[in-house]
Amino acid sequence: MINETSIILKCEKIIRELANQVAKGIKSEDFNSGIISKMKFDDKNGWNVLCSVMDVLSDTELAKENFIKFGLGGPTKIRDYGEQYLRLYGITNSIYLQKSAVLAFIELIKLPNKKKEVARIENSRFVEFRHIVGAHTVDYLDNGRKNPHQIQRALIDKYPIQTSDSNNNYRKFDLKELLFEFDNVIEDVLVRSTEKFIKTVLKNGGEKKELLIKKIEALKSIQNGGVAIWPDNEEEFFVVKIKKES
């Protein structure tokens, strides 16, 4: 079976698989202390943070998948501005929630060069778009100054979306292109973060570590243009074939 599931969702499943294994092995009456110790978290709320991260990643991937399929118009294709705005605010908020979840995860697992990784994510053009149309439309800060924006309602379901600011500057945003760019950054950071999480928790090695690292290597191969065979049971080997450049 060719894997058609997103890399982000695959990372979430790997994180959840490891988290569940560690949680089942906690015999102490104080579950939270045991899980914090096993996972090497500094944050006393680390387990709750991790659970929230996993849920947000999977939920926001569902929202993004729906957006890719149906756009802002929705599956009915009935022209309803109210629905279009709900979907616009929904996808922009999903991006923001996913961004926040990934940032919380890299903080939790202490990914090296954290400031650089945070800057890459925060500087995403989709995050900027979210600030302009989904959060700070009337108080958007442009170089420290308020610069209110407007979006052309009549063209909200067309691509690219056009906005204008208080200085009559017009900008165009292709949401699917922005989402593709955002996903590339998030996938890169999340794959490396998940790998760091595995190596930290399973520092002493073992079969489980070997299997999870193989899954990470499969994801890296997909990122590099390869094709990974991902079995239904997700416990067998991955057969990875890298596409050769012509």
N, C-alpha and C positions, 0 to 999 in steps of 0.2 A: 504494500500500500504506500503510494507516494504521499509524503507529508504535506498537507495543505494548511495545517494549523500555524498561526502566527508564531514567530520566534519569541515574542513577548509572552504569549500564553504558554509556550513550551518551557520558558524559564520559570514561570509561575508554578507550573506543575512539578518541575525539578525541585524548586524551593520547598513546595508543600510536601513532596515525597520525603525529603530529608527532615523537615520539621516534624512530620508525623512519626517517623522512625525514632527520632530523639525523644519525642514526647512519650511514646509507648514505653521507652526504657527507663523513665523516671520512676523510681520506687519510693522516693522520699515522700513524707507526708506534706512537706512544703514544696509543692510542684513548682512554683515560680522561682524559688531559689535554685532548685535543681536544673530547671531549663536554662536559667541565666548562666549557670556555671558550665553546663554542657555546650552551650552555644557561644560562650565567651563574650556575652554582651556586657557593656558597661552600664547601660540604661536599665534601671530596675523594672521599667515597663517594657523592656525589650520584646517579651513574648507577645504582649498585646499589640505593640507596634507592628511586629512581623505578621500577625494575623490580619491586621488591617491592610497592610501592604499587599498581601496575597489576594484578599477579597477585592480591593480596588483595582489591581491589575487585571483580574479576570472580568470584572464588571465593565470596566472601561473598554476592554477589548471587544466586548459585545456591542457597546455603543458605536465604536469605530467601524466594526463590521457592518452594522446596519446603515451607517452613513455612506460607506463605500457602495453598498447595494442600491440605496434609494435616494441618496443626496438629501437636499433640504426640502424637496417636494414631498417626500414620503412615498410609501408604496401605492397609495390610492391615486396619486397624481392629480388630485383635486386642488385647484388653486385657492389656498387658504393661508392668508398672511399670518394668522395666529399660529397655525401649526408650523409654518416655516420659521417663525421666530423661536418657537419652542425648540425646534430641531437645531437651529443655529446656536442658541444658548446652551442646548444640551451637548452638542459636539465640542463647543469651546470649553465648557466646564469639564467635560470628560478628559480633554487634553490636560487641563490644569490639574485635575485630580490625579491623573496618571503621572504627570511630572512630579507632583508632590510626593506620591508613593515611592517613586524611584529615588528621589532625593533623600527620603526618610530611610530607605534601604541602604544606600551607600553610606549614610551616616552611621547606621546601626552596625554594619559589617566592617566599617573603617576602611573603605576603599582608598588606596593611595592617590595622591594628587587630587584630593576632594575638591579644592577650589576650582581647579581647571575643569573638572567634570561638571560641576555645578554651573559654571559659566557657559559651557557648551549647551547645556539644556535650557538655561534661562534665556539665552540669546537666540533660541529657535524662533523662526519667523512665525510659526503658528502660535507660539506663546505671545508674541507681540500682537498678532491679530486678535487673540483672546482679550488682551488688555484694551484694545481699541474698540471692539464691538461687543464684547461680552462681559465687561466688568467696569471699565473706566471711560466709557464713551464721553461723559460730560466733564470729567476731571482728569483726562489723560495728560500725563506729564511728558512734555517734549523738551529735552534739555533743561529740565527744572521748571518749565513754565507750563501752565495749563493751556491745553490746546484741544478744545472740544471737537468731536468728530460726528459725522452723520453717515448713514448708510442709505443707499438708494433703494427704497422699499420695492419699487416696481421691478427691480432687477435682482431681488434677493435670491431667487432660485436659478439665476443664470451664472455662468462662469466666464470670466472671473468676477468676483464681487467687487464693486467699486465703492470707495469711501471718499469723503471730502472733509477737510479740517477747517478751522476758523480762518485760515489764510488762503482759502480757496485752492488748496493743493489737493489733487486727486491721486488716489492710489488704487491699484487693482490687486486682488488677492485670489489666486486659484487654490481653493481649499484642499483639493485632492493632491495637488502638487506639494502644498505645505505639509499635509499629513504624511506624505511619502518621506519628505525631508526629516520631519520630526521622528518618524518611526526608525529611520536609519540611525539617528543619534541615540534614541532610547534603547534600541536593540544592542548597539555596540556597548553602551554603558552597562546594561542589564546582564548581558552575557558574561562580561568580565566580573561583574559584582557577584553573580551567581557562582562563578568558578571560585572566587575568593571565599565565599561563604562555605562552599564544600570543603575546600582545603583547610579552612580554619576549624570547622566542626569535626571533620574526619582527619585530623592532623596525623594520626597514627596509621593511616592507610586502611587496607582491607578491601574485600570484594565490592562492598557498597560504594566506596570511594571510586574504585576503578570503573564501575558501571556508570556512575554519575558523570565522571570526567569524560567518558566516551560520549555521553549525550551532549556535553558541552562542545566537544570536538566536532560532533555532527552539526551542531548549530553554527559553529564557526565556518564549517565547510559550506553550509547553505549561504551564509553571508558573503562568501567569496565566489559565489556563482555555482556551487556544487548542487547535487541532488542527493538527498538522504532518504533511504528507505526506513520508514519509522513504523515498526510493527504495532499492531493493535494493542498487544499486552504491555508494550513499552518496557519489557524486561530483557528482550533479546538484543543481540548486537545490531548496530546500525551499519548498513552497507552504504558507503559514501563514494560517489563518483564525481570527481572534479571535472568540469567541462574545460576542455583544452581550447586555448585561443587559436583561431585560424590565422 
